[in-house]
Amino acid sequence: MNTGDVTIAGVGNTPFTGGTDSTLVDLAAAAATDALSDADIDGDEVNSLHVGNMLAESTNRRAGLANALASALGLEAIRATRIENTSASGASAVHHGVESISSGRSETALVVGVEQMTSRGVAEVTDAISRLVHEREYEQGLTLPAFAGLAADAYLNRHGADRESLARVAVKNHRNAVENSIAQYRETVAVEDVLDSPLVASPLRLYDCCPMSNGAAALVLDSDCGDVAVTAVASATGTHAVAERRDPLEVESVRVAGKRAFDAAGCRPKSIDVACVHDAFTILEWLELEELGFYDNGTAWRATVDGETAVDGALPVNPGGGLKARGHPLGATGVAQLVELVWQLRGDVSPSRRVDGARRGLAVNVAGFGNNSVCTVLET
């Protein structure tokens, strides 16, 4: 959809961590409060609250999250809704907030994405995430890392890329996270570190995979008052059962959502200055860049090797560290991607990871292994 005059007036982001004593509501409230302060508005001006979250019941024993957050923020008589779209819950909440503004139902919308993934045992959380796949695939023990491993193996074999090239995606994104104050992992890794890390799903290793994370991110949306405009947001579903897809390297939902977003924004990939893509696994960065039309099939790996996707490259990708190093609190990720783009477009980042002169940015947030995707275009 073309969003008309919807703008982002303020942003907030808690640190993403591997452990926290804060409750789910406390995390969400902290990010929301920072966003309202950044927008320089009071809660009384908020008409609607849109909360992206996946695991509230399974990891936090929390129901009625949106209502609890509204109460914690002192927001009275507003519309409050929780949006769940697995790992794309954050961007889907943004989509709902944008629609609320563009339709005239809200003048000011507060969007919050939040997840607390380490409050329960690892096995319990892992099982909850495993249920993102088709029920038949879940019954057979297939997981998201398994699908990513199969896709990585097929890509490397089909396109002649070597294993070291894939490791460079993790190296780049860890390097970008070093100066990102909210990132979960703020240390560099070398290609050798990636290749020597524990095997997860061949050929993927631990450093090819995003961590379990806790954190929250928030946006204040309004009509034509912010510095950054939301020029388009679009979503699309893909074939739910990965085994039924025509090609394991195709992520149809990303391609369709991307085309819809580009058409609505009236721009094309070559006009994007900075991109945040859903690198839950390193291979997904390549697949998504190709599905979005930034690179031809089988060529994104060369862009990584040649430095084109570095902060100072032709197309900076994941300058905040991506899911890989910034962290991946499922419901918060899609909002955090847009927070990063706003910081980049406003120039509010350290020089070492700043994309100089950025005017237009794109983010894609993916549910599961492409079961659903949301693509958003921002510009100044």
C-alpha positions as CSV (number, residue, x, y, z in Angstrom):
1,M,0.0,0.0,0.0
2,N,1.1,3.6,-0.6
3,T,0.9,5.2,2.8
4,G,0.3,8.8,1.8
5,D,1.5,11.1,4.5
6,V,2.4,8.6,7.3
7,T,5.6,9.6,9.0
8,I,7.7,8.4,11.9
9,A,7.9,11.0,14.6
10,G,9.9,9.1,17.2
11,V,11.7,5.9,17.9
12,G,12.9,3.9,20.9
13,N,14.9,0.7,21.3
14,T,16.0,-1.1,24.5
15,P,19.3,-3.0,24.4
16,F,18.9,-6.5,23.0
17,T,20.3,-9.0,25.5
18,G,20.6,-12.7,26.2
19,G,19.1,-12.3,29.6
20,T,17.0,-9.8,31.6
21,D,15.2,-9.3,34.9
22,S,12.6,-7.1,33.2
23,T,9.1,-8.3,32.5
24,L,7.7,-8.4,29.1
25,V,5.5,-5.3,29.9
26,D,8.5,-3.5,31.4
27,L,10.6,-4.0,28.3
28,A,7.8,-2.8,26.0
29,A,7.1,0.2,28.2
30,A,10.7,1.3,28.2
31,A,10.9,1.3,24.4
32,A,7.6,3.0,24.1
33,T,8.5,5.7,26.6
34,D,11.8,6.4,24.7
35,A,9.8,6.7,21.4
36,L,7.3,9.1,22.9
37,S,10.1,11.2,24.3
38,D,11.9,11.2,20.9
39,A,8.7,12.4,19.3
40,D,8.3,15.0,22.0
41,I,4.6,14.1,22.6
42,D,2.6,13.0,25.6
43,G,0.7,9.8,25.8
44,D,-2.6,11.8,25.7
45,E,-2.0,12.3,22.0
46,V,-1.8,8.6,21.2
47,N,-5.0,7.2,19.6
48,S,-4.0,3.6,19.0
49,L,-1.5,1.0,20.3
50,H,-0.3,-1.8,18.1
51,V,1.9,-4.5,19.8
52,G,3.9,-7.1,17.9
53,N,4.6,-10.2,19.9
54,M,4.7,-13.9,19.3
55,L,5.5,-15.8,22.5
56,A,3.8,-14.0,25.3
57,E,1.7,-17.0,26.4
58,S,4.4,-19.7,25.9
59,T,7.4,-17.9,27.4
60,N,5.9,-15.4,29.8
61,R,2.5,-16.8,30.7
62,R,1.1,-13.4,29.7
63,A,-2.3,-12.8,28.0
64,G,-3.8,-9.4,27.2
65,L,-0.3,-7.9,26.5
66,A,-1.6,-4.8,24.6
67,N,-4.0,-3.9,27.4
68,A,-1.4,-4.4,30.1
69,L,1.0,-2.2,28.2
70,A,-1.6,0.5,27.7
71,S,-2.2,0.5,31.4
72,A,1.5,0.6,32.2
73,L,1.9,3.7,29.9
74,G,-1.1,5.4,31.4
75,L,-2.9,5.4,28.0
76,E,-6.6,5.8,28.5
77,A,-9.6,5.1,26.2
78,I,-7.4,4.1,23.2
79,R,-7.6,1.2,20.7
80,A,-5.1,-1.4,21.7
81,T,-4.3,-4.6,19.8
82,R,-1.7,-7.3,19.8
83,I,-0.6,-8.6,16.4
84,E,1.0,-12.0,16.0
85,N,2.7,-13.1,12.8
86,T,5.4,-15.3,14.2
87,S,8.9,-13.8,13.5
88,A,7.3,-11.0,11.4
89,S,5.0,-9.8,14.2
90,G,6.9,-6.6,14.6
91,A,6.6,-5.4,11.0
92,S,3.0,-6.6,10.9
93,A,2.3,-4.4,13.9
94,V,3.9,-1.5,12.0
95,H,1.7,-2.3,9.0
96,H,-1.4,-2.2,11.2
97,G,-0.3,1.2,12.7
98,V,0.4,2.6,9.2
99,E,-3.1,1.5,8.0
100,S,-4.6,3.1,11.1
101,I,-3.0,6.5,10.3
102,S,-3.6,6.4,6.5
103,S,-7.2,5.5,6.9
104,G,-7.8,8.4,9.3
105,R,-8.8,6.1,12.3
106,S,-5.8,7.4,14.2
107,E,-3.9,10.7,14.2
108,T,-1.0,9.2,16.3
109,A,-0.3,5.5,16.6
110,L,2.2,3.9,18.9
111,V,3.8,0.7,17.6
112,V,5.8,-1.6,19.9
113,G,7.5,-4.9,19.2
114,V,8.6,-7.0,22.2
115,E,9.8,-10.4,23.1
116,Q,11.4,-12.1,26.1
117,M,12.8,-15.4,24.9
118,T,14.9,-16.5,27.8
119,S,12.4,-16.5,30.7
120,R,11.7,-20.2,30.1
121,G,13.8,-23.2,29.4
122,V,15.7,-23.5,26.1
123,A,13.8,-26.7,25.1
124,E,10.4,-25.1,25.7
125,V,11.2,-22.0,23.7
126,T,12.9,-24.0,20.9
127,D,9.8,-26.1,20.6
128,A,7.5,-23.1,20.4
129,I,9.7,-21.7,17.6
130,S,9.7,-25.0,15.8
131,R,6.0,-24.9,15.5
132,L,6.3,-22.1,12.9
133,V,6.7,-24.7,10.2
134,H,3.9,-26.7,8.6
135,E,2.4,-29.2,11.0
136,R,3.5,-32.2,8.9
137,E,7.0,-30.9,8.8
138,Y,7.0,-30.3,12.6
139,E,5.8,-33.9,13.1
140,Q,8.7,-35.1,11.1
141,G,11.2,-33.1,13.2
142,L,12.0,-30.5,10.6
143,T,13.1,-27.2,12.0
144,L,14.0,-23.7,10.7
145,P,17.7,-24.3,11.1
146,A,17.3,-27.6,9.1
147,F,15.6,-25.7,6.2
148,A,18.3,-23.0,6.3
149,G,21.0,-25.7,6.2
150,L,19.4,-27.4,3.2
151,A,19.1,-24.0,1.4
152,A,22.7,-23.1,2.2
153,D,24.0,-26.4,0.9
154,A,21.9,-26.0,-2.3
155,Y,23.0,-22.4,-2.9
156,L,26.7,-23.2,-2.4
157,N,26.6,-26.2,-4.8
158,R,24.4,-24.5,-7.4
159,H,26.2,-21.2,-7.7
160,G,29.8,-22.1,-7.0
161,A,30.1,-20.1,-3.8
162,D,32.5,-21.4,-1.2
163,R,31.9,-21.8,2.5
164,E,34.2,-18.9,3.5
165,S,32.0,-16.5,1.4
166,L,29.0,-17.4,3.5
167,A,30.9,-16.9,6.7
168,R,31.7,-13.4,5.6
169,V,28.0,-12.4,6.0
170,A,28.4,-13.1,9.8
171,V,31.8,-11.4,9.9
172,K,30.3,-8.2,8.3
173,N,27.2,-8.1,10.5
174,H,29.2,-8.6,13.7
175,R,31.6,-5.9,12.6
176,N,28.6,-3.5,12.1
177,A,27.2,-4.3,15.6
178,V,30.4,-3.3,17.4
179,E,29.3,0.4,17.6
180,N,25.6,-0.3,18.0
181,S,24.8,0.4,21.6
182,I,21.7,-1.8,21.6
183,A,23.3,-4.9,19.9
184,Q,23.4,-8.2,21.8
185,Y,26.9,-9.1,20.3
186,R,29.3,-6.2,20.1
187,E,32.4,-8.1,19.2
188,T,34.1,-8.9,15.9
189,V,34.5,-12.5,14.6
190,A,36.8,-13.8,11.9
191,V,36.0,-16.2,9.1
192,E,37.9,-18.9,11.0
193,D,35.7,-18.3,14.1
194,V,32.6,-18.9,12.0
195,L,34.0,-22.1,10.5
196,D,35.2,-23.4,13.8
197,S,32.0,-22.8,15.7
198,P,29.7,-25.8,16.6
199,L,27.8,-27.4,13.8
200,V,24.0,-26.6,13.8
201,A,22.6,-27.8,10.5
202,S,25.3,-28.6,7.9
203,P,26.8,-26.5,6.4
204,L,25.6,-23.9,8.9
205,R,27.4,-23.4,12.2
206,L,26.6,-21.5,15.4
207,Y,27.9,-18.2,14.1
208,D,25.6,-18.5,11.0
209,C,22.5,-18.4,13.2
210,C,20.8,-15.6,15.2
211,P,20.7,-15.9,19.0
212,M,17.7,-16.0,21.3
213,S,17.1,-12.5,22.5
214,N,15.1,-10.2,24.8
215,G,14.2,-6.7,24.0
216,A,11.7,-4.2,22.6
217,A,11.5,-1.5,19.9
218,A,8.9,1.2,19.3
219,L,7.8,3.8,16.7
220,V,5.5,6.8,17.0
221,L,3.6,7.2,13.7
222,D,1.7,10.3,12.8
223,S,0.4,12.2,9.8
224,D,3.1,14.3,8.1
225,C,4.9,15.5,11.2
226,G,8.0,13.3,11.5
227,D,11.3,13.6,9.7
228,V,11.1,10.2,8.0
229,A,8.2,9.2,5.8
230,V,6.8,5.6,5.4
231,T,6.4,5.6,1.7
232,A,5.2,2.0,1.4
233,V,4.5,-1.1,3.4
234,A,3.4,-4.4,1.8
235,S,3.1,-8.0,2.9
236,A,2.6,-11.4,1.3
237,T,2.3,-15.0,2.2
238,G,4.3,-17.8,0.7
239,T,3.8,-21.5,0.3
240,H,3.5,-22.7,3.9
241,A,5.0,-26.1,3.6
242,V,8.6,-25.6,2.5
243,A,8.7,-29.1,1.0
244,E,6.0,-28.1,-1.5
245,R,7.9,-25.1,-2.9
246,R,9.1,-25.2,-6.4
247,D,12.6,-24.4,-5.5
248,P,14.2,-24.4,-2.0
249,L,16.1,-21.2,-2.9
250,E,13.0,-19.2,-3.7
251,V,11.3,-17.2,-1.0
252,E,8.2,-16.2,-2.8
253,S,6.7,-14.0,0.0
254,V,9.8,-11.8,0.0
255,R,9.7,-11.4,-3.7
256,V,6.0,-10.5,-3.8
257,A,6.1,-8.2,-0.8
258,G,9.1,-6.4,-2.2
259,K,7.5,-5.9,-5.6
260,R,4.4,-4.5,-4.0
261,A,6.4,-2.2,-1.8
262,F,8.6,-0.9,-4.7
263,D,5.5,-0.3,-6.8
264,A,3.7,1.5,-4.1
265,A,6.7,3.7,-3.3
266,G,7.3,4.4,-7.0
267,C,11.0,3.3,-6.7
268,R,13.2,0.4,-7.7
269,P,16.0,-1.5,-5.9
270,K,18.8,0.7,-7.4
271,S,17.3,3.8,-5.5
272,I,17.7,2.2,-2.1
273,D,20.6,3.6,-0.1
274,V,20.5,1.1,2.9
275,A,18.7,-2.1,3.6
276,C,17.9,-4.2,6.7
277,V,17.1,-7.7,5.8
278,H,16.0,-10.7,7.9
279,D,19.3,-12.6,8.4
280,A,18.1,-15.1,11.0
281,F,20.6,-17.4,9.1
282,T,23.4,-16.1,7.0
283,I,22.0,-17.7,3.9
284,L,18.8,-15.7,4.2
285,E,20.7,-12.5,3.6
286,W,21.7,-13.7,0.1
287,L,18.3,-15.2,-0.8
288,E,16.4,-12.1,0.3
289,L,18.7,-9.7,-1.5
290,E,18.2,-11.7,-4.7
291,E,14.4,-12.0,-4.3
292,L,14.1,-8.3,-3.7
293,G,15.9,-7.6,-7.0
294,F,19.1,-6.1,-5.7
295,Y,21.1,-8.9,-7.3
296,D,20.5,-11.6,-9.9
297,N,20.0,-15.2,-8.7
298,G,23.2,-16.7,-7.6
299,T,25.2,-13.5,-7.4
300,A,24.6,-12.0,-4.0
301,W,27.5,-14.0,-2.6
302,R,29.9,-12.1,-4.8
303,A,28.5,-8.8,-3.5
304,T,29.4,-9.9,0.0
305,V,32.9,-11.0,-1.0
306,D,33.5,-7.8,-3.0
307,G,32.4,-5.6,-0.1
308,E,29.3,-4.2,-1.9
309,T,27.1,-4.9,1.2
310,A,29.5,-3.3,3.7
311,V,28.7,0.0,5.4
312,D,30.8,1.8,2.8
313,G,29.7,-0.3,-0.1
314,A,27.3,0.3,-2.9
315,L,24.4,-1.3,-1.0
316,P,25.0,-1.3,2.8
317,V,23.1,-4.2,4.3
318,N,22.3,-4.6,8.0
319,P,24.5,-1.7,9.3
320,G,23.2,-2.3,12.8
321,G,24.4,-5.9,12.9
322,G,21.2,-7.5,11.6
323,L,19.4,-10.3,13.5
324,K,22.8,-12.1,13.5
325,A,24.5,-9.7,15.9
326,R,22.0,-7.1,17.0
327,G,19.8,-9.9,18.1
328,H,16.4,-11.4,17.2
329,P,13.7,-10.9,19.9
330,L,11.0,-12.2,17.5
331,G,8.3,-9.7,18.0
332,A,10.7,-6.8,18.2
333,T,12.8,-7.4,15.2
334,G,10.7,-5.9,12.5
335,V,10.3,-2.7,14.5
336,A,14.0,-2.6,15.3
337,Q,14.9,-2.8,11.6
338,L,12.9,0.4,11.1
339,V,14.4,2.1,14.1
340,E,17.8,1.4,12.6
341,L,16.7,2.9,9.2
342,V,15.4,6.0,11.0
343,W,18.7,6.4,12.8
344,Q,20.5,6.0,9.5
345,L,18.3,8.4,7.6
346,R,18.6,11.0,10.4
347,G,22.3,10.4,10.7
348,D,21.9,9.5,14.4
349,V,24.6,6.7,14.4
350,S,28.3,6.6,15.0
351,P,30.5,7.5,12.0
352,S,32.0,4.0,11.8
353,R,28.6,2.5,10.8
354,R,26.9,5.5,9.3
355,V,25.7,5.2,5.7
356,D,26.6,8.7,4.5
357,G,23.9,10.6,2.6
358,A,21.3,7.9,3.0
359,R,17.9,9.1,1.9
360,R,15.9,6.0,1.3
361,G,15.9,2.7,3.2
362,L,14.2,-0.7,2.9
363,A,13.5,-3.4,5.5
364,V,12.1,-6.9,5.1
365,N,10.9,-8.9,8.1
366,V,10.2,-12.6,7.5
367,A,7.8,-15.0,9.3
368,G,9.2,-18.5,9.6
369,F,11.2,-19.6,6.6
370,G,9.2,-17.3,4.2
371,N,5.7,-18.2,5.2
372,N,4.9,-14.5,5.3
373,S,7.0,-11.4,4.7
374,V,6.5,-7.6,5.3
375,C,8.5,-5.1,3.3
376,T,8.7,-1.4,4.2
377,V,10.3,1.6,2.4
378,L,11.2,4.7,4.3
379,E,12.7,8.0,3.0
380,T,13.5,11.5,4.1
